[in-house]
Amino acid sequence: MSEAIDASIEGHAETDGTRNGTRSKEIEVTLIKLIHKNNRITRSELADALGISVRSVSRKQEKMTNIKLILTTLKSLEDALVLPI
């Protein structure tokens, strides 16, 4: 994966500055990399690779989807608010 993609992924993963927050960020980044590498990977395989439960993988994916929807919506609103000169 290119450095630009890595930087983009890491820029969107959240951390709260704690050890668990840092681990959460690492898991999210690794999750994205694994899916990017093999988009047919199962949640069970992701859970095994990440050392977390299948339910935790589902929660991470849901959270990341919600963030993506918010960012997409904000971008759409921003584009709509740009007035032609």
C-alpha positions in Angstrom: 0.0 0.0 0.0 1.3 3.4 -0.8 2.5 5.9 1.8 -0.2 8.4 0.7 -2.9 5.8 1.5 -1.3 4.9 4.8 -1.2 8.6 5.8 -4.8 9.1 4.8 -6.0 6.0 6.7 -4.0 7.0 9.8 -5.3 10.6 9.6 -8.9 9.3 9.9 -8.4 6.8 12.7 -9.3 8.1 16.1 -7.3 7.9 19.3 -8.0 9.4 22.7 -4.3 9.5 23.8 -4.5 6.4 26.0 -3.0 3.0 25.5 -6.4 1.7 24.6 -7.0 4.6 22.3 -3.7 4.0 20.5 -4.5 0.3 20.3 -7.9 1.1 18.8 -6.2 3.3 16.2 -3.8 0.5 15.3 -6.6 -2.0 15.0 -8.6 0.4 12.7 -5.6 1.0 10.5 -4.8 -2.7 10.3 -8.5 -3.5 9.6 -8.5 -1.1 6.6 -5.2 -2.5 5.3 -6.5 -6.1 5.5 -9.7 -5.3 3.7 -7.8 -3.3 1.1 -5.5 -6.3 0.6 -8.4 -8.8 0.3 -11.9 -7.3 0.0 -13.5 -10.7 0.4 -12.0 -11.4 3.8 -14.5 -12.5 6.4 -15.2 -10.9 9.7 -14.0 -14.1 11.4 -10.7 -14.0 9.5 -10.4 -10.3 10.4 -11.1 -11.1 14.1 -8.4 -13.8 14.1 -5.8 -11.5 12.4 -6.6 -8.6 14.7 -6.9 -10.6 17.9 -10.3 -9.3 18.7 -13.9 -10.7 18.6 -16.1 -10.9 15.6 -18.5 -8.5 17.3 -15.6 -6.0 17.9 -14.8 -6.2 14.1 -18.5 -5.5 13.4 -18.5 -2.5 15.8 -15.3 -1.1 14.2 -16.7 -1.5 10.7 -20.0 0.2 11.7 -18.1 3.1 13.4 -15.9 3.5 10.3 -18.9 3.5 8.0 -20.6 6.1 10.1 -17.5 8.3 10.0 -17.3 7.9 6.2 -21.0 8.8 5.8 -20.5 12.0 7.9 -17.4 13.0 5.9 -19.1 12.3 2.6 -22.1 14.4 3.7 -19.9 17.2 4.9 -18.1 17.2 1.5 -21.4 17.2 -0.4 -22.6 20.2 1.7 -19.4 22.0 1.2 -19.6 21.4 -2.6 -23.2 22.6 -2.6 -22.4 25.8 -0.7 -19.7 26.9 -3.2 -21.3 29.7 -5.2 -20.3 30.2 -8.8 -18.6 33.5 -9.5 
